[in-house]
Amino acid sequence: MYALFEEAGKFLAGRVMTETDTSMQIELDSGKRVKVKSANVLLKFEKPQPAELIASAQTLSKEIDLDLAWEFAPETEFSFGDLAREYFEASAGLEKQAAALFRLFEAPHYFRRLGKGNFKKAPEEIVKAALLGIERKKQVAAQIDTWAGELVRGECPPAVREQLYKLLFKPDKNAPEYKAVVEAAKQSQKAPLELLKSAGAIDSPYQFHWRRFLFENFPKGTGFPALQAPAIKETLPLAAVRAFSIDDSQTTEIDDALSVQGLGSGTVVFGVHIAAPGLAFAPDTPVDGVARARLSTVYMPGQKLTMLPDEVVQAYTLIAGRECPAVSLYITMDEATLAITGSETKLERVPIAANLRHDQLDAVITEATLTGDAPAPYEFAPELAFAFRLARHLKAQREVVRGKPENFNRPDYNFRLEREDGDDGKEPQGTERVLITTRQRGSPLDLIVAEAMILANSTWGGWIAECGVPGIYRSQASMAPGVKVRMGTKPAPHAGMGVAQYTWATSPLRRYVDLVNQWQIIACARHGRTAALAAPFKPKDVQLFAIISAFDSAYAEYNGFQQAIERYWTLRSLAQNGITELDAVAMKDGLVRADDLPLVFRAVGAENLPRGAHVRVRVGGADLLTLDVHASVIARLDDVPAESAAAESDVDDLADSAGPLTLAIDVQGDDAEAPQTADAAPAT
C-alpha cells in the first residue's frame, strides 16, 4: 500500500512499511524512510506507483480553472475530494483528487488552508484584491526584466537614473529599480558602478561625488529656513583695544581677532577676541536648531556650506570697521620673560581695526621682519612682532611637555578653480581648470594664530572646569601610535598638543561644539563660581553626550568628503597638465606620497621599498569615479636604508586619503591633530 502525505508544505508519496493508530513508517522512492503522523496522510492507494501519481496529478492540476473551481466550491468547509467530485465528476478518482489537492494548496488567495486536506473558499473581495496584487507583481517582474535588459544594452531607464544614489548607497532591496540593477549586473558580469557608468547613468564624476555627499548628509537640501540674526540685547562695554584678525582672503566667518596692549611698559596684555553668537541666541532657539542640524561648515574647493546662514554669520563675524560683540580672553604677562601672571574673560564690544589676509601678507610678514632683521613696512608691526615672539615661546613650552618638537615639513595645499564666467559663488561643475598652490605650514602668521588659539582653548578649558561647568574637551592620552584624540565632557591632557586640557571654543561661527563651549564660557563670565547653576548644560547633561556623538559623526563625514573632493581635483590637475610622472616618497603597504601634490596612492613596485625612499612613479591613468590612481615605480632616486627611514611627521597617513568607493549593492544577494592648524579651518 502507498500513501500521499504533506510535509513542510510539500507533497510526498511512498510505500507504507508499518502503521499504527497514530503514525506510519513510509519508504520514499529514494529509499529514505520517514515517520509520518496519520493526520498528515491525505491519500492511501494501491496503484499507480507514487511517482507516477504525483507526476500525472501535477499535470492535471494545471488544467483546473481556479475561478471555476472557486464557483463550484461550497460556502462551508470542504475537502479536496469534495472539490474534485464537484469540479470533475461525482466518481472522481485518485488522480483527480490529488490534482484538486495540489491546485487548492497552491492557490491560498482563492482557498484558505484549514489542515488535514480541508479548505474554505475566500470571500469574493479578498480574491479580487489578491488577483490585483498578483497582476501587479507580474507587471513589476516584467518591468524589472525590461529595465535589466536596457541596462545590459547600455541604456539607463529614467527610473533607475532618478534613484541612482539611493540604489548605490542606501538601497531598498525590495524596490524594482534595485532588483533590475542586480539582475543586469549578473547578466552582464559587471560591477554595479561599472554597469551604471556604461549605461550613462553617471553624467559627471564630480556631480557623482557631490550628489552622493548631499544624498547622504543633506537629503532635504542645503538651503536654510528664513531666519533673522537675533540682536544682542544686553549693553556691552567697549574694549579699549585695536584688534586685528588674520585669515585667508576668502574667509567670511571671521571668528577670532587679536590685540596687544602695554608694549614697552614691562607688562603686556595679550587679547584673544572671539565672535560671540552665543550672546545673541541660546540653545533650543531657531538659529541654534539650524546650527545643531549642520554641526560644522563644510569646506571644498570652489565652495563651502556654512554652518549658519550668511545673514546670521555677517551679523556676528569680526569685520573691520565695526565694534563687534566678542568673548575676550586677556592674558597678562611679563614683557621680558613672557611669564603669564593672570587671565580674565570679558563680554564686550571689540573695535576691529583690520582684517589681515595671510595669503596677501605671507611674503611680506616674514620671520626676518618680525624679529627686526628686516624692515617691517606694514600695519601692526610691533603687535605682530610681540605675538610672534609669544607664539614661539608658547610652542617651545608645549614641545617640552610633548617630549619632542612638532615637525611640519609638508606644505598645505590651496585649490583655486578658474571659472569662465568669473562667478566664484557658483557651484562648480567639475570641469573647471584647477590651480593647486602650496603654502608651507608653520609660517609666522600661521604660528601666531595657532598658538593664540591653543592658548585660549587651553585656558578656557581649565577655567570653566574650575567654575564647575562642563564643556566639550578634546584629549589624547599619549602620542603612541594608535592612540586617538577623544571628545568628552571632562578636562584631560592632550598629549599631541602638549597642554593640560583643550577645548574647541574659538570658532563658534564654524563649529557647533565651539558654540556650545561659548555658552558655557559666557555663563562663567557672568556668574563665576556659581556658573554651574546658570550654564545651559549641566554636569552629566545627556545633551552634551548627544552633541559629541553627532558632531564626531558629521565632522568625520565632512572631512572625508573634503579629502575625497580635493583628491578629485588633484586627479583633474594631473590630466589638465599632462602629468605622467611624479616624484614621491614611499610610505608603507605599497603606498607613496607625491612630493608636490596632495596625493597618496598605491604604486606597483613600492611594496618592498623602505619607508622614506624617494622614487619616480609613472602614472598610467586615474578613475575619477573611484578616485583610484594606476601607477608604478620606474626608478629609485635615492638610497635610503630601511633603518634610517624616519617618520615624516608627527601624524603619518596610513591609507589612501580618499579610500575605496563602497557601494551598498550586493550582486550576490587617524584622528590626531596638527596644532599649527588645529583651529584654522580651511577657507574656500
C-alpha positions as CSV (number, residue, x, y, z in Angstrom):
1,M,0.0,0.0,0.0
2,Y,1.1,3.5,-0.7
3,A,0.3,6.8,1.0
4,L,0.4,10.5,-0.1
5,F,1.2,12.9,2.7
6,E,2.1,16.6,3.3
7,E,5.4,17.6,5.0
8,A,6.6,21.2,5.4
9,G,4.5,22.4,2.6
10,K,5.5,19.7,0.2
11,F,3.6,16.6,-1.0
12,L,5.4,13.3,-0.9
13,A,4.3,9.7,-1.5
14,G,5.8,6.3,-0.8
15,R,5.3,2.7,0.3
16,V,3.8,2.1,3.8
17,M,6.1,-0.1,5.7
18,T,4.3,-0.1,9.1
19,E,1.2,1.5,10.5
20,T,-0.1,2.3,14.0
21,D,-3.1,4.3,15.1
22,T,-1.1,7.5,15.2
23,S,1.7,7.2,12.6
24,M,3.1,5.4,9.6
25,Q,6.6,4.3,8.6
26,I,6.9,5.2,4.9
27,E,9.7,4.4,2.5
28,L,10.2,7.0,-0.3
29,D,11.4,6.3,-3.8
30,S,14.8,7.4,-2.7
31,G,15.0,4.7,-0.1
32,K,14.7,7.1,2.8
33,R,12.3,6.0,5.5
34,V,10.3,8.7,7.3
35,K,7.8,8.6,10.2
36,V,4.6,10.4,9.3
37,K,1.7,11.3,11.6
38,S,-1.5,9.7,10.5
39,A,-3.2,13.2,10.5
40,N,-0.8,14.2,7.7
41,V,-1.6,11.3,5.4
42,L,-4.1,12.5,2.8
43,L,-4.5,9.5,0.5
44,K,-3.9,5.8,0.6
45,F,-3.8,3.8,-2.6
46,E,-2.6,0.5,-4.1
47,K,-1.7,1.8,-7.5
48,P,-0.2,3.5,-9.5
49,Q,3.3,4.0,-8.3
50,P,3.8,7.1,-6.1
51,A,6.0,8.9,-8.6
52,E,3.6,8.2,-11.4
53,L,0.6,9.5,-9.3
54,I,2.3,12.7,-8.3
55,A,3.5,13.5,-11.9
56,S,0.1,12.9,-13.5
57,A,-1.7,14.8,-10.8
58,Q,0.6,17.8,-11.1
59,T,0.0,17.9,-14.8
60,L,-3.8,17.6,-14.4
61,S,-3.8,20.3,-11.7
62,K,-2.6,22.9,-14.0
63,E,-5.8,22.4,-16.1
64,I,-8.0,23.3,-13.2
65,D,-9.6,26.8,-13.7
66,L,-9.3,28.4,-10.3
67,D,-12.2,30.9,-11.0
68,L,-14.4,28.0,-12.0
69,A,-13.2,25.9,-9.0
70,W,-14.0,28.8,-6.7
71,E,-17.5,29.0,-8.1
72,F,-18.1,25.2,-7.7
73,A,-16.7,25.1,-4.1
74,P,-19.3,25.1,-1.3
75,E,-19.5,28.0,1.1
76,T,-18.7,25.8,4.1
77,E,-15.6,23.9,4.8
78,F,-14.8,21.2,2.3
79,S,-12.1,18.6,1.5
80,F,-10.0,18.3,-1.7
81,G,-12.0,15.2,-2.6
82,D,-15.2,17.2,-2.3
83,L,-13.9,19.7,-4.8
84,A,-12.7,17.0,-7.2
85,R,-16.2,15.5,-7.2
86,E,-17.8,18.9,-7.8
87,Y,-15.3,20.0,-10.4
88,F,-14.6,16.8,-12.4
89,E,-17.3,14.3,-11.7
90,A,-19.0,12.5,-8.9
91,S,-16.8,9.5,-9.3
92,A,-13.5,11.5,-9.5
93,G,-10.7,9.0,-8.9
94,L,-7.4,9.1,-7.1
95,E,-5.6,11.1,-9.8
96,K,-8.2,13.8,-10.0
97,Q,-8.4,14.1,-6.2
98,A,-4.7,14.5,-6.0
99,A,-4.9,17.1,-8.8
100,A,-7.5,19.0,-6.8
101,L,-5.4,18.8,-3.7
102,F,-2.3,20.3,-5.4
103,R,-4.3,23.0,-7.1
104,L,-6.1,24.1,-3.9
105,F,-2.9,24.1,-1.9
106,E,-1.1,26.4,-4.4
107,A,-3.9,29.0,-4.5
108,P,-4.2,30.4,-1.0
109,H,-5.7,33.6,-2.4
110,Y,-8.7,31.6,-3.6
111,F,-8.9,29.0,-0.8
112,R,-7.8,29.1,2.9
113,R,-6.0,26.1,4.2
114,L,-7.6,24.5,7.2
115,G,-5.3,21.5,7.5
116,K,-5.9,17.7,7.0
117,G,-6.8,18.4,3.4
118,N,-9.6,20.7,4.2
119,F,-10.2,24.2,2.7
120,K,-12.6,27.1,2.7
121,K,-13.0,29.5,-0.1
122,A,-12.0,33.1,0.4
123,P,-14.5,35.9,0.2
124,E,-15.0,37.4,-3.2
125,E,-13.5,40.8,-2.3
126,I,-10.3,39.2,-0.9
127,V,-10.0,37.1,-4.1
128,K,-10.3,40.2,-6.3
129,A,-7.7,42.1,-4.2
130,A,-5.3,39.1,-4.3
131,L,-5.7,38.8,-8.1
132,L,-4.9,42.5,-8.5
133,G,-1.8,42.1,-6.3
134,I,-0.7,39.1,-8.4
135,E,-1.2,41.0,-11.6
136,R,0.8,43.9,-10.2
137,K,3.6,41.6,-9.3
138,K,3.7,40.2,-12.8
139,Q,3.8,43.7,-14.2
140,V,6.6,44.6,-11.8
141,A,8.5,41.5,-12.7
142,A,8.1,42.3,-16.4
143,Q,9.3,45.9,-15.7
144,I,12.4,44.6,-13.9
145,D,13.2,42.3,-16.8
146,T,12.8,45.3,-19.2
147,W,14.9,47.6,-17.2
148,A,17.6,44.9,-16.7
149,G,17.7,44.4,-20.5
150,E,18.1,48.1,-21.1
151,L,20.9,48.3,-18.7
152,V,22.7,45.4,-20.2
153,R,22.4,47.1,-23.6
154,G,24.0,50.2,-22.2
155,E,20.8,52.2,-21.8
156,C,19.7,53.7,-18.4
157,P,16.0,53.7,-17.7
158,P,14.9,57.1,-16.3
159,A,13.5,55.4,-13.1
160,V,17.0,54.0,-12.4
161,R,18.7,57.3,-13.1
162,E,16.4,59.1,-10.6
163,Q,17.2,56.5,-7.9
164,L,21.0,56.4,-8.7
165,Y,22.4,57.5,-5.3
166,K,19.8,55.6,-3.3
167,L,20.5,52.5,-5.3
168,L,24.2,52.7,-4.8
169,F,24.4,53.7,-1.2
170,K,21.1,53.3,0.7
171,P,19.0,50.9,-1.4
172,D,15.6,49.4,-0.8
173,K,16.4,45.9,-1.8
174,N,12.7,45.2,-2.5
175,A,12.5,48.1,-5.0
176,P,12.2,47.1,-8.6
177,E,15.0,49.5,-9.6
178,Y,17.4,47.8,-7.2
179,K,16.4,44.3,-8.5
180,A,16.8,45.5,-12.1
181,V,20.4,46.7,-11.4
182,V,21.2,43.4,-9.6
183,E,19.8,41.3,-12.4
184,A,21.6,43.4,-15.1
185,A,24.9,43.1,-13.1
186,K,24.5,39.4,-13.0
187,Q,23.7,39.1,-16.7
188,S,26.5,41.5,-17.9
189,Q,29.1,40.2,-15.3
190,K,29.9,43.8,-14.4
191,A,30.1,45.6,-11.1
192,P,27.1,47.8,-10.4
193,L,29.1,51.0,-10.7
194,E,30.7,50.0,-14.0
195,L,27.3,48.9,-15.3
196,L,25.6,52.2,-14.4
197,K,28.5,54.1,-15.8
198,S,28.5,52.3,-19.1
199,A,24.7,52.8,-19.3
200,G,25.1,56.6,-19.0
201,A,23.6,56.9,-15.5
202,I,26.5,59.0,-14.3
203,D,27.0,62.1,-16.4
204,S,29.8,63.7,-14.4
205,P,32.2,62.2,-11.9
206,Y,32.2,65.5,-10.0
207,Q,28.5,65.6,-9.8
208,F,28.5,61.9,-8.7
209,H,30.7,62.7,-5.7
210,W,28.9,65.9,-4.9
211,R,25.4,64.5,-5.2
212,R,26.3,61.4,-3.3
213,F,27.5,63.6,-0.4
214,L,24.3,65.7,-0.5
215,F,22.2,62.5,-0.6
216,E,23.9,61.0,2.5
217,N,24.3,64.2,4.5
218,F,21.8,66.8,3.2
219,P,18.8,64.8,2.0
220,K,16.5,67.8,2.4
221,G,18.8,70.2,0.5
222,T,21.4,72.7,1.6
223,G,19.2,75.7,1.9
224,F,18.4,77.4,5.2
225,P,15.0,78.4,6.5
226,A,14.2,82.1,6.7
227,L,16.0,83.3,9.8
228,Q,16.9,86.7,11.2
229,A,20.0,87.1,13.2
230,P,18.9,87.9,16.8
231,A,20.1,91.1,18.3
232,I,22.2,91.1,21.4
233,K,20.0,92.8,24.0
234,E,22.4,93.4,26.8
235,T,24.6,96.5,26.8
236,L,28.2,95.5,26.4
237,P,31.2,97.7,27.3
238,L,33.6,98.9,24.6
239,A,37.1,97.4,24.8
240,A,40.0,99.8,24.7
241,V,41.9,97.9,22.1
242,R,42.6,97.9,18.4
243,A,42.1,94.3,17.3
244,F,43.1,92.7,14.1
245,S,42.2,89.3,12.6
246,I,44.4,87.1,10.4
247,D,42.6,84.9,7.8
248,D,42.6,83.9,4.2
249,S,41.1,86.4,1.7
250,Q,38.1,84.2,1.0
251,T,37.2,83.7,4.7
252,T,33.7,85.1,5.5
253,E,33.3,83.5,9.0
254,I,35.9,85.6,10.9
255,D,35.8,84.0,14.3
256,D,38.9,85.4,16.0
257,A,41.0,88.5,16.4
258,L,44.0,89.5,18.5
259,S,45.2,92.6,20.3
260,V,48.3,93.6,22.2
261,Q,48.4,96.3,24.9
262,G,51.2,97.7,27.1
263,L,54.2,97.3,24.8
264,G,57.2,99.0,26.3
265,S,55.6,99.1,29.8
266,G,57.1,95.9,31.1
267,T,53.6,94.3,31.4
268,V,51.7,93.2,28.3
269,V,48.1,92.2,28.0
270,F,47.6,89.8,25.1
271,G,43.9,89.6,23.9
272,V,42.1,86.9,22.1
273,H,38.7,88.1,20.9
274,I,36.1,85.5,19.6
275,A,33.0,86.4,17.7
276,A,30.0,86.0,20.1
277,P,26.9,84.5,18.5
278,G,26.4,82.8,21.9
279,L,25.4,86.3,23.3
280,A,22.6,86.6,20.7
281,F,20.8,83.3,20.9
282,A,20.5,80.4,23.3
283,P,20.2,76.6,22.9
284,D,16.8,75.3,21.6
285,T,16.1,78.5,19.6
286,P,15.5,78.6,15.8
287,V,19.1,79.6,15.0
288,D,20.5,77.0,17.3
289,G,18.3,74.4,15.6
290,V,19.9,75.2,12.3
291,A,23.5,75.2,13.7
292,R,22.9,71.9,15.6
293,A,21.4,70.2,12.5
294,R,24.5,71.1,10.4
295,L,27.1,71.0,13.2
296,S,30.0,72.4,11.1
297,T,30.9,74.3,8.0
298,V,31.7,72.0,5.1
299,Y,34.8,73.1,3.0
300,M,35.7,72.1,-0.5
301,P,37.5,73.7,-3.5
302,G,35.3,76.3,-5.1
303,Q,32.5,76.5,-2.5
304,K,31.5,75.8,1.1
305,L,28.4,75.0,3.0
306,T,28.3,77.2,6.1
307,M,27.0,76.1,9.4
308,L,24.9,79.2,9.7
309,P,23.1,81.3,7.1
310,D,25.2,84.1,5.7
311,E,22.9,86.8,7.1
312,V,23.5,85.3,10.6
313,V,27.2,85.0,10.0
314,Q,27.5,88.6,8.8
315,A,25.8,89.8,12.0
316,Y,28.5,88.4,14.3
317,T,31.6,88.0,12.1
318,L,34.5,90.2,13.1
319,I,34.5,92.6,10.2
320,A,37.0,95.5,10.2
321,G,35.5,98.9,10.9
322,R,32.9,97.6,13.4
323,E,32.6,97.3,17.1
324,C,31.8,93.6,17.3
325,P,30.4,91.7,20.2
326,A,33.0,89.3,21.5
327,V,34.1,87.0,24.2
328,S,37.6,88.2,25.0
329,L,40.4,86.5,26.9
330,Y,43.0,88.8,28.2
331,I,46.3,87.2,29.2
332,T,48.6,89.4,31.4
333,M,52.3,88.6,31.2
334,D,55.8,89.9,31.9
335,E,57.0,91.6,28.7
336,A,60.6,90.4,29.1
337,T,60.1,86.8,30.3
338,L,56.6,86.2,28.8
339,A,55.7,84.6,32.2
340,I,51.9,84.6,32.5
341,T,50.7,86.4,35.6
342,G,46.9,86.3,35.1
343,S,44.0,85.9,32.8
344,E,40.5,87.4,32.5
345,T,37.5,86.8,30.4
346,K,35.2,89.7,29.3
347,L,32.0,90.0,27.4
348,E,32.3,93.3,25.4
349,R,32.3,95.1,22.1
350,V,35.7,95.0,20.4
351,P,36.8,97.5,17.7
352,I,38.2,95.6,14.8
353,A,40.8,97.8,13.2
354,A,41.8,95.5,10.4
355,N,41.2,92.1,8.7
356,L,44.7,91.0,7.7
357,R,44.9,88.4,5.0
358,H,47.7,86.0,5.2
359,D,47.6,85.0,1.6
360,Q,48.4,88.6,0.7
361,L,50.9,89.1,3.6
362,D,52.8,85.8,3.9
363,A,55.6,87.1,1.6
364,V,55.7,90.5,3.4
365,I,55.3,89.5,7.1
366,T,58.3,87.1,7.5
367,E,60.4,85.9,10.3
368,A,63.0,88.5,9.4
369,T,60.6,91.4,9.6
370,L,59.1,90.1,12.8
371,T,62.4,89.7,14.6
372,G,63.9,93.0,13.4
373,D,66.3,91.7,10.9
374,A,64.5,93.5,8.1
375,P,62.2,96.5,7.8
376,A,58.5,95.9,8.7
377,P,56.5,98.1,6.3
378,Y,53.1,97.0,7.4
379,E,50.4,97.9,9.9
380,F,50.5,96.4,13.5
381,A,54.2,95.7,13.1
382,P,55.0,96.0,16.9
383,E,52.0,93.9,17.9
384,L,52.7,91.2,15.3
385,A,56.4,91.1,16.4
386,F,55.3,90.6,20.0
387,A,52.7,88.0,19.0
388,F,55.3,86.1,17.0
389,R,57.7,86.1,19.9
390,L,55.0,84.9,22.2
391,A,53.9,82.2,19.8
392,R,57.4,80.8,19.5
393,H,57.7,80.8,23.3
394,L,54.3,79.0,23.7
395,K,55.3,76.5,21.1
396,A,58.6,75.7,22.8
397,Q,56.8,75.2,26.1
398,R,54.3,72.8,24.6
399,E,57.2,70.9,22.9
400,V,58.8,70.3,26.3
401,V,55.5,68.7,27.5
402,R,55.2,66.7,24.3
403,G,58.7,65.4,24.7
404,K,59.6,66.2,21.1
405,P,59.4,69.1,18.6
406,E,56.5,69.4,16.3
407,N,57.5,68.6,12.8
408,F,55.5,70.0,9.9
409,N,57.7,69.6,6.8
410,R,54.8,69.1,4.4
411,P,53.0,72.1,2.9
412,D,49.4,72.9,3.0
413,Y,47.8,73.0,-0.5
414,N,45.3,75.6,-1.7
415,F,42.9,74.8,-4.5
416,R,41.6,77.5,-6.8
417,L,39.1,76.9,-9.6
418,E,39.3,79.1,-12.7
419,R,35.8,79.8,-13.9
420,E,35.0,81.0,-17.4
421,D,32.3,83.4,-16.2
422,G,34.3,84.6,-13.2
423,D,31.5,83.8,-10.8
424,D,33.2,82.4,-7.8
425,G,30.0,81.9,-5.9
426,K,28.6,79.4,-8.4
427,E,28.5,75.7,-7.7
428,P,31.5,74.0,-9.6
429,Q,30.7,71.8,-12.5
430,G,33.8,69.6,-12.1
431,T,35.3,70.7,-15.5
432,E,36.9,73.9,-14.3
433,R,40.7,74.3,-14.5
434,V,42.2,73.8,-11.1
435,L,45.3,75.6,-9.8
436,I,47.0,73.9,-6.8
437,T,49.4,76.0,-4.9
438,T,51.5,75.3,-1.8
439,R,51.8,77.1,1.4
440,Q,54.3,75.9,3.9
441,R,52.8,75.0,7.3
442,G,54.1,76.9,10.3
443,S,54.6,80.3,8.6
444,P,54.9,83.2,11.0
445,L,51.3,84.3,10.6
446,D,50.1,80.7,10.9
447,L,52.1,80.3,14.1
448,I,50.8,83.4,15.6
449,V,47.1,82.4,15.1
450,A,47.6,78.8,16.0
451,E,49.4,79.4,19.3
452,A,46.9,82.2,20.3
453,M,44.0,79.8,19.7
454,I,45.7,76.9,21.6
455,L,46.4,79.3,24.5
456,A,42.7,80.4,24.5
457,N,41.3,77.0,24.2
458,S,43.5,75.5,26.9
459,T,43.0,78.5,29.3
460,W,39.2,78.5,28.9
461,G,39.1,74.7,29.3
462,G,40.8,74.9,32.6
463,W,38.8,77.9,33.8
464,I,35.3,76.5,33.1
465,A,36.3,73.3,35.0
466,E,37.3,75.5,38.0
467,C,33.9,77.1,37.8
468,G,32.3,73.6,38.0
469,V,30.9,73.9,34.4
470,P,31.2,71.0,32.0
471,G,32.4,71.6,28.5
472,I,33.4,69.6,25.4
473,Y,37.0,68.7,25.6
474,R,39.5,67.1,23.2
475,S,42.1,64.8,24.8
476,Q,44.8,62.4,23.8
477,A,46.2,60.0,26.5
478,S,49.6,59.7,24.7
479,M,51.3,60.1,21.4
480,A,51.8,56.4,21.0
481,P,50.7,55.0,17.6
482,G,47.0,54.3,17.5
483,V,46.1,56.5,20.5
484,K,43.4,58.7,19.0
485,V,42.0,62.1,20.1
486,R,38.8,61.7,22.1
487,M,36.0,64.1,22.8
488,G,34.5,64.2,26.3
489,T,32.9,66.4,28.9
490,K,35.8,66.4,31.4
491,P,39.2,68.1,31.1
492,A,42.1,65.7,30.4
493,P,45.6,66.2,29.0
494,H,46.1,66.4,25.2
495,A,49.5,64.7,24.6
496,G,49.7,65.7,21.0
497,M,49.1,69.4,21.8
498,G,51.2,69.4,24.9
499,V,48.6,71.1,27.1
500,A,46.8,70.1,30.3
501,Q,43.4,70.4,28.7
502,Y,42.0,71.5,25.4
503,T,38.6,72.7,24.2
504,W,37.3,73.9,20.9
505,A,35.9,77.3,21.7
506,T,37.4,79.7,19.2
507,S,35.3,79.0,16.0
508,P,31.7,79.4,17.1
509,L,30.6,80.5,13.7
510,R,32.0,77.4,12.1
511,R,31.8,74.5,14.6
512,Y,28.9,73.7,16.8
513,V,31.0,72.4,19.7
514,D,32.7,75.8,19.8
515,L,29.3,77.4,20.1
516,V,28.3,75.1,22.9
517,N,31.5,75.8,24.8
518,Q,31.0,79.5,24.2
519,W,27.6,79.4,26.0
520,Q,29.4,77.7,28.9
521,I,32.2,80.3,29.0
522,I,29.6,83.1,28.9
523,A,27.9,81.6,31.9
524,C,31.2,81.5,33.7
525,A,32.0,85.1,32.7
526,R,28.6,86.2,34.2
527,H,28.4,84.1,37.3
528,G,31.9,82.9,38.2
529,R,32.0,80.1,40.7
530,T,28.2,79.8,40.7
531,A,28.0,79.4,36.9
532,A,27.1,75.7,37.2
533,L,23.5,76.8,38.2
534,A,23.2,79.1,35.2
535,A,25.0,77.4,32.4
536,P,22.9,75.9,29.6
537,F,24.4,72.5,30.0
538,K,24.8,71.0,33.5
539,P,27.2,68.3,34.7
540,K,26.4,64.9,33.3
541,D,23.9,66.5,30.9
542,V,22.9,63.9,28.3
543,Q,22.6,66.6,25.7
544,L,26.3,67.1,25.8
545,F,27.0,63.5,25.0
546,A,24.4,63.5,22.2
547,I,26.1,66.6,20.7
548,I,29.6,65.0,20.9
549,S,28.3,61.8,19.2
550,A,26.5,63.8,16.4
551,F,29.4,66.1,15.9
552,D,32.0,63.4,15.7
553,S,30.0,61.6,13.1
554,A,29.2,64.7,11.0
555,Y,32.8,66.1,11.3
556,A,34.2,62.8,10.1
557,E,31.8,62.7,7.1
558,Y,32.6,66.3,6.2
559,N,36.4,65.9,6.4
560,G,36.1,62.6,4.5
561,F,34.3,64.4,1.7
562,Q,36.7,67.3,1.7
563,Q,39.6,64.9,1.3
564,A,37.8,63.0,-1.5
565,I,36.8,66.0,-3.5
566,E,40.3,67.5,-3.1
567,R,41.6,64.2,-4.4
568,Y,39.2,64.5,-7.4
569,W,40.6,68.0,-8.3
570,T,44.2,66.7,-7.8
571,L,43.5,63.9,-10.3
572,R,41.9,66.5,-12.6
573,S,45.1,68.6,-12.3
574,L,47.2,65.6,-13.4
575,A,45.1,65.3,-16.6
576,Q,44.9,69.0,-17.3
577,N,48.6,69.4,-17.0
578,G,49.5,66.2,-18.8
579,I,51.5,64.9,-15.9
580,T,52.5,61.3,-16.4
581,E,55.4,61.0,-13.9
582,L,55.7,62.1,-10.3
583,D,58.4,62.1,-7.7
584,A,57.2,60.6,-4.5
585,V,58.2,59.2,-1.1
586,A,57.4,55.5,-0.2
587,M,55.2,55.0,2.9
588,K,54.0,51.5,3.8
589,D,51.9,48.7,2.2
590,G,52.8,49.9,-1.3
591,L,51.6,53.5,-0.7
592,V,53.6,56.5,-1.9
593,R,53.1,60.2,-1.3
594,A,53.6,62.7,-4.1
595,D,56.3,65.4,-3.4
596,D,54.4,68.3,-4.9
597,L,50.7,67.4,-4.8
598,P,48.3,66.3,-2.0
599,L,48.1,62.8,-3.3
600,V,48.7,59.4,-1.6
601,F,48.3,56.4,-3.8
602,R,49.4,52.8,-4.4
603,A,52.2,52.2,-6.9
604,V,53.2,48.8,-8.2
605,G,56.8,48.1,-7.1
606,A,56.6,50.2,-3.9
607,E,55.6,47.2,-1.7
608,N,59.1,46.3,-0.6
609,L,60.7,49.7,-0.6
610,P,61.9,51.1,2.8
611,R,59.7,53.8,4.3
612,G,61.1,57.2,3.2
613,A,62.6,56.0,0.0
614,H,62.5,58.6,-2.8
615,V,61.1,57.3,-6.1
616,R,59.9,58.3,-9.6
617,V,56.5,57.0,-10.4
618,R,54.7,56.7,-13.7
619,V,51.0,57.5,-13.6
620,G,49.2,55.4,-16.1
621,G,45.8,56.9,-15.5
622,A,43.1,57.7,-12.9
623,D,39.5,56.8,-12.4
624,L,37.6,59.9,-11.3
625,L,34.7,57.9,-10.0
626,T,36.6,55.5,-7.7
627,L,39.4,58.1,-7.3
628,D,41.9,55.3,-7.9
629,V,45.4,56.0,-9.4
630,H,47.1,53.4,-11.7
631,A,50.8,53.9,-11.2
632,S,54.1,52.0,-11.0
633,V,57.6,52.8,-9.7
634,I,60.0,53.3,-12.5
635,A,63.1,54.5,-10.7
636,R,64.7,54.8,-7.3
637,L,66.0,58.3,-6.7
638,D,68.0,57.8,-3.5
639,D,69.4,55.0,-1.4
640,V,67.7,55.2,2.0
641,P,68.4,52.2,4.3
642,A,65.3,50.8,5.9
643,E,66.5,51.5,9.4
644,S,67.0,55.3,8.7
645,A,63.6,55.9,7.1
646,A,62.1,58.0,9.9
647,A,58.5,59.1,10.1
648,E,58.0,62.2,8.0
649,S,55.8,64.0,10.5
650,D,54.1,63.5,13.8
651,V,51.0,62.2,12.1
652,D,51.6,60.0,9.1
653,D,49.0,59.0,6.5
654,L,48.4,55.2,6.8
655,A,45.9,54.8,3.9
656,D,44.8,56.4,0.7
657,S,43.1,59.7,1.8
658,A,40.1,59.1,-0.5
659,G,39.5,55.5,0.5
660,P,37.7,52.9,-1.7
661,L,34.3,53.7,-3.0
662,T,32.0,51.4,-1.2
663,L,28.6,50.5,-2.6
664,A,25.5,49.0,-0.9
665,I,24.5,46.9,-3.9
666,D,25.2,43.2,-3.4
667,V,25.0,41.3,-6.6
668,Q,25.3,38.1,-4.6
669,G,22.0,38.7,-2.9
670,D,43.8,58.9,12.1
671,D,42.2,61.4,14.3
672,A,45.4,63.1,15.5
673,E,45.5,66.9,15.4
674,A,48.0,69.2,13.8
675,P,48.4,72.1,16.3
676,Q,49.5,74.6,13.6
677,T,46.1,74.3,12.0
678,A,44.1,73.0,15.0
679,D,41.8,76.0,15.0
680,A,42.2,77.3,11.5
681,A,39.7,75.6,9.3
682,P,40.4,75.9,5.6
683,A,38.7,78.7,3.8
684,T,37.4,78.5,0.2
